[in-house]
Amino acid sequence: MVYPDSLTWTLVELARNPDIQSKLRDELLAFASEPTYDQLQSSLTLPYLDAVVHESLRIHAPLTDFVRVAAEDDVIPLSEPVITKSGQAVNSISVARETRIGLPFACINRSTSIWGPDAKVFRPEHWLEKDGIPRKAQDVQGYCHLLTFADGPRNCLGKGFAVSEMKESSGLLCTIRTY
């Protein structure tokens, strides 16, 4: 369940980072009214809130991994060659039909080879700075370059609602405003 876990981790990160909490509180107080659903869908209405929520979903994905089953034989290209035990460089992986494939969302969302040296640091500025999202992370096809909600034809249908709910949550907004 995305919402309770994600909200909890967002509040934990805000408690750990009072400077981020203060910045978010300032943005929320400046907004002055309760945002509408459409405003919450936009990253432009409350950009720091948007960044805090996305960073929380990146660092603390509620679903840490996912398993898919190959519907047919396929070859998966690799972004970089992998060296096998025998020393051979491999550029792709052959996958047989009905093979179970594990997708480690949490590892990918926190990978230093994808997100850079501060990949494991809660830093909402990733989402606000011009070059805040590294090139390799931009290659990730998921929602906002994250695999938190999976991707492809079987991705999470409720991702927009879950993100809006996190943003709108009276628990999050009121706690930050009055904490």
Contact map, one row per residue, 1 for C-alpha under 8 A:
11111000000000000000000000000000000000000000000000000000000001000000000000000000000000000000000000000000000000000000000000000000000000000000000000000000000000000000000000000000000
11111100000000000000000000000000000000000000000000000000000001100000000000000000000000000000000000000000000000000000000000000000000000000000000000000000000000000100000000000000000
11111110000000000000000000000000000000000000000000000000000000000000000000000000000000000000000000000000000000000000000000000000000000000000000000000000000000000100110000000000000
11111111000000000000000000000000000000000000000000000000000000000000000000000000000000000000000000000000000000000000000000000000000000000000000000000000000000000000000000000000000
11111111100000000000000000000000000000000000000000000000000001000000000000000000000000000000000000000000000000000000000000000000000000000000000000000000000000000000000000000000000
01111111110000000000000000000000000000000000000000000001100111000000000000000000000000000000000000000000000000000000000000000000000000000000000000000000000000000000010000000000000
00111111111000000000000000000000000000000000000000000000000000000000000000000000000000000000000000000000000000000000000000000000000000000000000000000000000000000000010000010000000
00011111111100000000000000000000000000000000000000000000000000000000000000000000000000000000000000000000000000000000000000000000000000000000000000000000000000000000000000000000000
00001111111110000000000000000000000000000000000000000001000100000000000000000000000000000000000000000000000000000000000000000000000000000000000000000000000000000000000000000000000
00000111111111000000000000000000000000000000000000011001000000000000000000000000000000000000000000000000000000000000000000000000000000000000000000000000000000000000000000000000000
00000011111111100000000000000000000000000000000000000000000000000000000000000000000000000000000000000000000000000000000000000000000000000000000000000000000000000000000000010000000
00000001111111110000000000000000000000000000000000000000000000000000000000000000000000000000000000000000000000000000000000000000000000000000000000000000000000000000000000000000000
00000000111111111000000000000000000000000000000000000001000000000000000000000000000000000000000000000000000000000000000001000000000000000000000000000000000000000000000000000000000
00000000011111111101100000000000000000000000000000000000000000000000000000000000000000000000000000000000000000000000000000000000000000000000000000000000000000000000000000000000000
00000000001111111100100000000000000000000000000000000000000000000000000000000000000000000000000000000000000000000000000000000000000000000000000000000000000000000000000000000000000
00000000000111111100000000000000000000000000000000000000000000000000000000000000000000000000000000000000000000000000000000000000000000000000000000000000000000000000000000000000000
00000000000011111111100000000000000000000000000000000000000000000000000000000000000000000000000000000000000000000000000000000000000000000000000000000000000000000000000000000000000
00000000000001111111110000000000000000000000000000000000000000000000000000000000000000000000000000000000000000000000000000000000000000000000000000000000000000000000000000000000000
00000000000000001111111000000000000000000000000000000000000000000000000000000000000000000000000000000000000000000000000000000000000000000000000000000000000000000000000000000000000
00000000000001001111111100000000000000000000000000000000000000000000000000000000000000000000000000000000000000000000000000000000000000000000000000000000000000000000000000000000000
00000000000001101111111110000000000000000000000000000000000000000000000000000000000000000000000000000000000000000000000000000000000000000000000000000000000000000000000000000001000
00000000000000000111111111000000000000000000000000000000000000000000000000000000000000000000000000000000000000000000000000000000000000000000000000000000000000000000000000000000000
00000000000000000011111111100000000000000000000100000000000000000000000000000000000000000000000000000000000000000000000000000000000000000000000000000000000000000000000000000000000
00000000000000000001111111110000000000000000000110000000000000000000000000000000000000000000000000000000000000000000000000000000000000000000000000000000000000000000000000000001000
00000000000000000000111111111000000000000000000000000000000000000000000000000000000000000000000000000000000000000000000000000000000000000000000000000000000000000000000000000001100
00000000000000000000011111111100000000000000000000000000000000000000000000000000000000000000000000000000000000000000000000000000000000000000000000000000000000000000000000000000000
00000000000000000000001111111110000000000000010110000000000000000000000000000000000000000000000000000000000000000000000000000000000000000000000000000000000000000000000000000000000
00000000000000000000000111111111000000000000010010000000000000000000000000000000000000000000000000000000000000000000000000000000000000000000000000000000000000000000000000001000100
00000000000000000000000011111111000000000000000000000000000000000000000000000000000000000000000000000000000000000000000000000000000000000000000000000000000000000000000000000000100
00000000000000000000000001111111000000000000000000000000000000000000000000000000000000000000000000000000000000000000000000000000000000000000000000000000000000000000000000000000000
00000000000000000000000000111111110000000000010000000000000000000000000000000000000000000000000000000000000000000000000000000000000000000000000000000000000000000000000000000000000
00000000000000000000000000011111110000000000000000000000000000000000000000000000000000000000000000000000000000000000000000000000000000000000000000000000000000000000000000000000000
00000000000000000000000000000011111000000000000000000000000000000000000000000000000000000000000000000000000000000000000000000000000000000000000000000000000000000000000000000000000
00000000000000000000000000000011111100000000000000000000000000000000000000000000000000000000000000000000000000000000000000000000000000000000000000000000000000000000000000000000000
00000000000000000000000000000000111110110000000000000000000000000000000000000000000000000000000000000000000000000000000000000000000000000000000000000000000000000000000100000000000
00000000000000000000000000000000011111110000000000000000000000000000000000000000000000000000000000000000000000000000000000000000000000000000000000000000000000000000000000000000000
00000000000000000000000000000000001111111000000000000000000000000000000000000000000000000000000000000000000000000000000000000000000000000000000000000000000000000001000000000000000
00000000000000000000000000000000000111111100000000000000000000000000000000000000000000000000000000000000000000000000000000000000000000000000000000000000000000000000000000000000000
00000000000000000000000000000000001111111100100000000000000000000000000000000000000000000000000000000000000000000000000000000000000000000000000000000000000000000000000000000000000
00000000000000000000000000000000001111111110110000000000000000000000000000000000000000000000000000000000000000000000000000000000000000000000000000000000000000000001001100000000000
00000000000000000000000000000000000011111110000000000000000000000000000000000000000000000000000000000000000000000000000000000000000000000000000000000000000000010001000000000000000
00000000000000000000000000000000000001111111110000000000000000000000000000000000000000000000000000000000000000000000000000000000000000000000000000000000000000000000000000000000000
00000000000000000000000000000000000000011111111001000000000000000000000000000000000000000000000000000000000000000000000000000000000000000000000000000000000000000000000000000000000
00000000000000000000000000000000000000000111111000000000000000000000000000000000000000000000000000000000000000000000000000000000000000000000000000000000000000000000000000000000000
00000000000000000000000000000000000000110111111000000000000000000000000000000000000000000000000000000000000000000000000000000000000000000000000000000000000000000000000000000000000
00000000000000000000000000110010000000010111111111000000000000000000000000000000000000000000000000000000000000000000000000000000000000000000000000000000000000000000000000000000000
00000000000000000000000000000000000000000011111111100000000000000000000000000000000000000000000000000000000000000000000000000001000000000000000000000000000000000000000000000000000
00000000000000000000001100100000000000000000011111110000000000000000000000000000000000000000000000000000000000000000000000010001000000000000000000000000000000000000000000000000000
00000000000000000000000100110000000000000000011111111000000000000000000000000000000000000000000000000000000000000000000000000000000000000000000000000000000000000000001000000000000
00000000000000000000000000000000000000000010011111111100000000000000000000000000000000000000000000000000000000000000000000000000000000000000000000000000000000000000001000000000000
00000000000000000000000000000000000000000000001111111110000000000000000000000000000000000000000000000000000000000000000000011111000000000000000000000000000000000000000000000000000
00000000010000000000000000000000000000000000000111111111000000000000000000000000000000000000000000000000000000000000000000110000000000000000000000000000000000000000000000000000000
00000000010000000000000000000000000000000000000011111111100000000000000000000000000000000000000000000000000000000000000000000000000000000000000000000000000000000010011000000000000
00000000000000000000000000000000000000000000000001111111110000000000000000000000000000000000000000000000000000000000000000010010000000000000000100000000000000000000000000000000000
00000000000000000000000000000000000000000000000000111111111000000000000000000000000000000000000000000000000000000000000001110110000000000000000000000000000000000000000000000000000
00000100110010000000000000000000000000000000000000011111111110000000000000000000000000000000000000000000000000000000000001000000000000000000000000000000000000000000000000000000000
00000100000000000000000000000000000000000000000000001111111111000000000000000000000000000000000000000000000000000000000000000000000000000000000000010000000000000000000000000000000
00000000000000000000000000000000000000000000000000000111111110000000000000000000000000000000000000000000010011000000000000000000000000000000000001010000000000000000000000000000000
00000000000000000000000000000000000000000000000000000011111110000000000000000000000000000000000000000000010011000000000111000000000000000000000000000000000000000000000000000000000
00000100100000000000000000000000000000000000000000000001111111000000000000000000000000000000000000000000010000000000000000000000000000000000000000000000000000000000000000000000000
00000100000000000000000000000000000000000000000000000001111111110000000000000000000000000000000000000000110010000000000000000000000000000000000000010000000000000000000000000000000
11001100000000000000000000000000000000000000000000000000100111110000000000000000000000000000000000000000000000000000000000000000000000000000000000010000000000000000000000000000000
01000000000000000000000000000000000000000000000000000000000011111100000000000000000000000000000000000000110000000000000000000000000000000000000000011000000000000000000000000000000
00000000000000000000000000000000000000000000000000000000000011111100000000000000000000000000000000000001111000000000000000000000000000000000000000010000000000000000000000000000000
00000000000000000000000000000000000000000000000000000000000000111110000000000000000000000000000000000111110000000000000000000000000000000000000000000000000000000000000000000000000
00000000000000000000000000000000000000000000000000000000000000111111000000000000000000000000000000000111100000000000000000000000000000000000000000000100000000000000000000000000000
00000000000000000000000000000000000000000000000000000000000000001111100000000000000000000000000000011110000000000000000000000000000000000000000000000000000000000000000000000000000
00000000000000000000000000000000000000000000000000000000000000000111110000000000000000000000000000011110000000000000000000000000000000000000000000000000000000000000000000000000000
00000000000000000000000000000000000000000000000000000000000000000011111000000000000000000000000011111000000000000000000000000000000000000000000000000000000000000000000000000000000
00000000000000000000000000000000000000000000000000000000000000000001111111000000000000000000001111111000000000000000000000000000000000000000000000000000000000000000000000000000000
00000000000000000000000000000000000000000000000000000000000000000000111110000000000000000000000011000000000000000000000000000000000000000000000000000000000000000000000000000000000
00000000000000000000000000000000000000000000000000000000000000000000011111000000000000000000000111000000000000000000000000000000000000000000000000000000000000000000000000000000000
00000000000000000000000000000000000000000000000000000000000000000000011111100000000000000000011110000000000000000000000000000000000000000000000000000000000000000000000000000000000
00000000000000000000000000000000000000000000000000000000000000000000010111110000000000000000011110000000000000000000000000000000000000000000000000000000000000000000000000000000000
00000000000000000000000000000000000000000000000000000000000000000000000011111000000000000001111000000000000000000000000000000000000000000000000000000000000000000000000000000000000
00000000000000000000000000000000000000000000000000000000000000000000000001111100000000000001111000000000000000000000000000000000000000000000000000000000000000000000000000000000000
00000000000000000000000000000000000000000000000000000000000000000000000000111110000000000011100000000000000000000000000000000000000000000000000000000000000000000000000000000000000
00000000000000000000000000000000000000000000000000000000000000000000000000011111100000000011100000000000000000000000000000000000000000000000000000000000000000000000000000000000000
00000000000000000000000000000000000000000000000000000000000000000000000000001111100000000010000000000000000000000000000000000000000000000000000000000000000000000000000000000000000
00000000000000000000000000000000000000000000000000000000000000000000000000000111110000000010000000000000000000000000000000000000000000000000000000000000000000000000000000000000000
00000000000000000000000000000000000000000000000000000000000000000000000000000111111000001111000000000000000000000000000000000000000000000000000000000000000000000000000000000000000
00000000000000000000000000000000000000000000000000000000000000000000000000000001111100001110000000000000000000000000000000000000000000000000000000000000000000000000000000000000000
00000000000000000000000000000000000000000000000000000000000000000000000000000000111111111100000000000000000000000000000000000000000000000000000000000000000000000000000000000000000
00000000000000000000000000000000000000000000000000000000000000000000000000000000011111111100000000000000000000000000000000000000000000000000000000000000000000000000000000000000000
00000000000000000000000000000000000000000000000000000000000000000000000000000000001111110000000000000000000000000000000000000000000000000000000000000000000000000000000000000000000
00000000000000000000000000000000000000000000000000000000000000000000000000000000001111110000000000000000000000000000000000000000000000000000000000000000000000000000000000000000000
00000000000000000000000000000000000000000000000000000000000000000000000000000000001111111000000000000000000000000000000000000000000000000000000000000000000000000000000000000000000
00000000000000000000000000000000000000000000000000000000000000000000000000000000001111111100000000000000000000000000000000000000000000000000000000000000000000000000000000000000000
00000000000000000000000000000000000000000000000000000000000000000000000000000000111100111110000000000000000000000000000000000000000000000000000000000000000000000000000000000000000
00000000000000000000000000000000000000000000000000000000000000000000000000000000111100011111100000000000000000000000000000000000000000000000000000000000000000000000000000000000000
00000000000000000000000000000000000000000000000000000000000000000000000000001111110000001111100000000000000000000000000000000000000000000000000000000000000000000000000000000000000
00000000000000000000000000000000000000000000000000000000000000000000000000111100100000000111110000000000000000000000000000000000000000000000000000000000000000000000000000000000000
00000000000000000000000000000000000000000000000000000000000000000000000000111100000000000111111000000000000000000000000000000000000000000000000000000000000000000000000000000000000
00000000000000000000000000000000000000000000000000000000000000000000000011110000000000000001111100000000000000000000000000000000000000000000000000000000000000000000000000000000000
00000000000000000000000000000000000000000000000000000000000000000000010011110000000000000000111110100000000000000000000000000000000000000000000000000000000000000000000000000000000
00000000000000000000000000000000000000000000000000000000000000000000010111000000000000000000011111100000000000000000000000000000000000000000000000000000000000000000000000000000000
00000000000000000000000000000000000000000000000000000000000000000000111111000000000000000000001111100000000000000000000000000000000000000000000000000000000000000000000000000000000
00000000000000000000000000000000000000000000000000000000000000000000111100000000000000000000000111110000000000000000000000000000000000000000000000000000000000000000000000000000000
00000000000000000000000000000000000000000000000000000000000000000000110000000000000000000000001111111000000000000000000000000000000000000000000000000000000000000000000000000000000
00000000000000000000000000000000000000000000000000000000000000000011110000000000000000000000000001111100000000000000000000000000000000000000000000000000000000000000000000000000000
00000000000000000000000000000000000000000000000000000000000000000011110000000000000000000000000000111110000000000000000000000000000000000000000000000000000000000000000000000000000
00000000000000000000000000000000000000000000000000000000000000001111000000000000000000000000000000011111000000000000000000000000000000000000000000000000000000000000000000000000000
00000000000000000000000000000000000000000000000000000000000000001111000000000000000000000000000000001111100000000000000000000000000000000000000000000000000000000000000000000000000
00000000000000000000000000000000000000000000000000000000000000011100000000000000000000000000000000000111111100000000000000000000000000000000000000000000000000000000000000000000000
00000000000000000000000000000000000000000000000000000000000010111100000000000000000000000000000000000011111110000000000000000000000000000000000000110100000000000000000000000000000
00000000000000000000000000000000000000000000000000000000011110111000000000000000000000000000000000000001111111000000000000000000000000000000000000010000000000000000000000000000000
00000000000000000000000000000000000000000000000000000000000000010000000000000000000000000000000000000001111111100000000000000000000000000000000000000000000000000000000000000000000
00000000000000000000000000000000000000000000000000000000000000000000000000000000000000000000000000000001111111100100000000000000000000000000000000100000000000000000000000000000000
00000000000000000000000000000000000000000000000000000000011010000000000000000000000000000000000000000000111111100110001000000000000000000000000001110000000000000000000000000000000
00000000000000000000000000000000000000000000000000000000011000000000000000000000000000000000000000000000011111110110001100000000000000000000000000000000000000000000000000000000000
00000000000000000000000000000000000000000000000000000000000000000000000000000000000000000000000000000000001111111111001100000000000000000000000000000000000000000000000000000000000
00000000000000000000000000000000000000000000000000000000000000000000000000000000000000000000000000000000000001111111111100000000000000000000000000000000000000000000000000000000000
00000000000000000000000000000000000000000000000000000000000000000000000000000000000000000000000000000000000000111111100000000000000000010000000000000000000000000000000000000000000
00000000000000000000000000000000000000000000000000000000000000000000000000000000000000000000000000000000000111111111001000000000000001111000000000000000000000000000000000000000000
00000000000000000000000000000000000000000000000000000000000000000000000000000000000000000000000000000000000011111111111000000000000011011000000000000000000000000000000000000000000
00000000000000000000000000000000000000000000000000000000000000000000000000000000000000000000000000000000000000111111111000000000000001000000000000000000000000000000000000000000000
00000000000000000000000000000000000000000000000000000000000000000000000000000000000000000000000000000000000000011011111100000000000000000000000000000000000000000000000000000000000
00000000000000000000000000000000000000000000000000000000000000000000000000000000000000000000000000000000000000010011111110000000000000000000000000000000000000000000000000000000000
00000000000000000000000000000000000000000000000000000000000000000000000000000000000000000000000000000000000011110111111110000000000000000000000000000000000000000000000000000000000
00000000000000000000000000000000000000000000000000000000001000000000000000000000000000000000000000000000000001110000111111000000000000000000000000000000000000000000000000000000000
00000000000000000000000000000000000000000000000000000000001000000000000000000000000000000000000000000000000000000000011111100000000000000000000000000000000000000000000000000000000
00000000000010000000000000000000000000000000000000000011001000000000000000000000000000000000000000000000000000000000000111110000000000000000000000000000000000000000000000000000000
00000000000000000000000000000000000000000000000000010010000000000000000000000000000000000000000000000000000000000000000011111100000000000000000000000000000000000000000000000000000
00000000000000000000000000000000000000000000000100110110000000000000000000000000000000000000000000000000000000000000000001111111000000000000000000000000000000000000000000000000000
00000000000000000000000000000000000000000000000000100000000000000000000000000000000000000000000000000000000000000000000000111111100100000000000000000000000000000000000000000000000
00000000000000000000000000000000000000000000000000100010000000000000000000000000000000000000000000000000000000000000000000111111101110000000000000000000000000000000000000000000000
00000000000000000000000000000000000000000000000000100110000000000000000000000000000000000000000000000000000000000000000000011111100110000000000000000000000000000000000000000000000
00000000000000000000000000000000000000000000001100100000000000000000000000000000000000000000000000000000000000000000000000011111110100000000000000000000000000000000000000000000000
00000000000000000000000000000000000000000000000000000000000000000000000000000000000000000000000000000000000000000000000000001111111110000000000000000000000000000000000000000000000
00000000000000000000000000000000000000000000000000000000000000000000000000000000000000000000000000000000000000000000000000000001111110000000000000000000000000000000000000000000000
00000000000000000000000000000000000000000000000000000000000000000000000000000000000000000000000000000000000000000000000000000100111111000000000000000000000000000000000000000000000
00000000000000000000000000000000000000000000000000000000000000000000000000000000000000000000000000000000000000000000000000001111111111000000000000000000000000000000000000000000000
00000000000000000000000000000000000000000000000000000000000000000000000000000000000000000000000000000000000000000010000000000110111111101100000000000000000000000000000000000000000
00000000000000000000000000000000000000000000000000000000000000000000000000000000000000000000000000000000000000000111000000000000001111111100000000000000000000000000000000000000000
00000000000000000000000000000000000000000000000000000000000000000000000000000000000000000000000000000000000000000100000000000000000011111110000000000000000000000000000000000000000
00000000000000000000000000000000000000000000000000000000000000000000000000000000000000000000000000000000000000001110000000000000000001111111000000000000000000000000000000000000000
00000000000000000000000000000000000000000000000000000000000000000000000000000000000000000000000000000000000000000110000000000000000011111111000011000000000000000000000000000000000
00000000000000000000000000000000000000000000000000000000000000000000000000000000000000000000000000000000000000000000000000000000000011111111100010000000000000000000000000000000000
00000000000000000000000000000000000000000000000000000000000000000000000000000000000000000000000000000000000000000000000000000000000000111111100010000000000000000000000000000000000
00000000000000000000000000000000000000000000000000000000000000000000000000000000000000000000000000000000000000000000000000000000000000011111110011100000000000000000000000000000000
00000000000000000000000000000000000000000000000000000000000000000000000000000000000000000000000000000000000000000000000000000000000000000111111111100010000000000000000000000000000
00000000000000000000000000000000000000000000000000000000000000000000000000000000000000000000000000000000000000000000000000000000000000000001111111111111000000000000000000000000000
00000000000000000000000000000000000000000000000000000000000000000000000000000000000000000000000000000000000000000000000000000000000000000000111111111110000000000000000000000000000
00000000000000000000000000000000000000000000000000000100000000000000000000000000000000000000000000000000000000000000000000000000000000000000111111000000000000000000000000000000000
00000000000000000000000000000000000000000000000000000000000000000000000000000000000000000000000000000000000000000000000000000000000000001111111111100000000000000000000000000000000
00000000000000000000000000000000000000000000000000000000010000000000000000000000000000000000000000000000000010000000000000000000000000001001111111111100000000000000000000000000000
00000000000000000000000000000000000000000000000000000000000000000000000000000000000000000000000000000000100110000000000000000000000000000001111011111110000000000000000000000000000
00000000000000000000000000000000000000000000000000000000110011110000000000000000000000000000000000000000110010000000000000000000000000000000011001111100000000000000000000000000000
00000000000000000000000000000000000000000000000000000000000000100000000000000000000000000000000000000000000000000000000000000000000000000000011001111110001100100000000000000000000
00000000000000000000000000000000000000000000000000000000000000000100000000000000000000000000000000000000100000000000000000000000000000000000011001111111011100000000000000000000000
00000000000000000000000000000000000000000000000000000000000000000000000000000000000000000000000000000000000000000000000000000000000000000000111000101111111100000000000000000000000
00000000000000000000000000000000000000000000000000000000000000000000000000000000000000000000000000000000000000000000000000000000000000000000010000000111111000000000000000000000000
00000000000000000000000000000000000000000000000000000000000000000000000000000000000000000000000000000000000000000000000000000000000000000000000000000011111000000000000000000000000
00000000000000000000000000000000000000000000000000000000000000000000000000000000000000000000000000000000000000000000000000000000000000000000000000000111111100000000000000000000000
00000000000000000000000000000000000000000000000000000000000000000000000000000000000000000000000000000000000000000000000000000000000000000000000000001111111110000000000000000000000
00000000000000000000000000000000000000000000000000000000000000000000000000000000000000000000000000000000000000000000000000000000000000000000000000001110011111100000000000000000000
00000000000000000000000000000000000000000000000000000000000000000000000000000000000000000000000000000000000000000000000000000000000000000000000000000000001111110000000000000000000
00000000000000000000000000000000000000000000000000000000000000000000000000000000000000000000000000000000000000000000000000000000000000000000000000000000000111111100000000000000000
00000000000000000000000000000000000000000000000000000000000000000000000000000000000000000000000000000000000000000000000000000000000000000000000000001000000111111110000000000000000
00000000000000000000000000000000000000001000000000000000000000000000000000000000000000000000000000000000000000000000000000000000000000000000000000000000000011111111000000000000000
00000000000000000000000000000000000000000000000000000000000000000000000000000000000000000000000000000000000000000000000000000000000000000000000000000000000001111111100000000000000
01100000000000000000000000000000000000000000000000000000000000000000000000000000000000000000000000000000000000000000000000000000000000000000000000000000000001111111110000000000000
00000000000000000000000000000000000000000000000000001000000000000000000000000000000000000000000000000000000000000000000000000000000000000000000000000000000000111111111000000000000
00000000000000000000000000000000000010011000000000000000000000000000000000000000000000000000000000000000000000000000000000000000000000000000000000000000000000011111111100000000000
00100000000000000000000000000000000000000000000000000000000000000000000000000000000000000000000000000000000000000000000000000000000000000000000000000000000000001111111110000000000
00100110000000000000000000000000000000000000000000001000000000000000000000000000000000000000000000000000000000000000000000000000000000000000000000000000000000000111111110010000000
00000000000000000000000000000000000000010000000011001000000000000000000000000000000000000000000000000000000000000000000000000000000000000000000000000000000000000011111110011000000
00000000000000000000000000000000001000010000000000000000000000000000000000000000000000000000000000000000000000000000000000000000000000000000000000000000000000000001111111011000000
00000000000000000000000000000000000000000000000000000000000000000000000000000000000000000000000000000000000000000000000000000000000000000000000000000000000000000000111111111000000
00000000000000000000000000000000000000000000000000000000000000000000000000000000000000000000000000000000000000000000000000000000000000000000000000000000000000000000000111111110000
00000000000000000000000000000000000000000000000000000000000000000000000000000000000000000000000000000000000000000000000000000000000000000000000000000000000000000000000011111110000
00000010001000000000000000000000000000000000000000000000000000000000000000000000000000000000000000000000000000000000000000000000000000000000000000000000000000000000011111111111000
00000000000000000000000000010000000000000000000000000000000000000000000000000000000000000000000000000000000000000000000000000000000000000000000000000000000000000000001111111111100
00000000000000000000000000000000000000000000000000000000000000000000000000000000000000000000000000000000000000000000000000000000000000000000000000000000000000000000000001111111111
00000000000000000000000000000000000000000000000000000000000000000000000000000000000000000000000000000000000000000000000000000000000000000000000000000000000000000000000001111111111
00000000000000000000100110000000000000000000000000000000000000000000000000000000000000000000000000000000000000000000000000000000000000000000000000000000000000000000000000011111111
00000000000000000000000010011000000000000000000000000000000000000000000000000000000000000000000000000000000000000000000000000000000000000000000000000000000000000000000000001111111
00000000000000000000000000000000000000000000000000000000000000000000000000000000000000000000000000000000000000000000000000000000000000000000000000000000000000000000000000000111111
00000000000000000000000000000000000000000000000000000000000000000000000000000000000000000000000000000000000000000000000000000000000000000000000000000000000000000000000000000111111
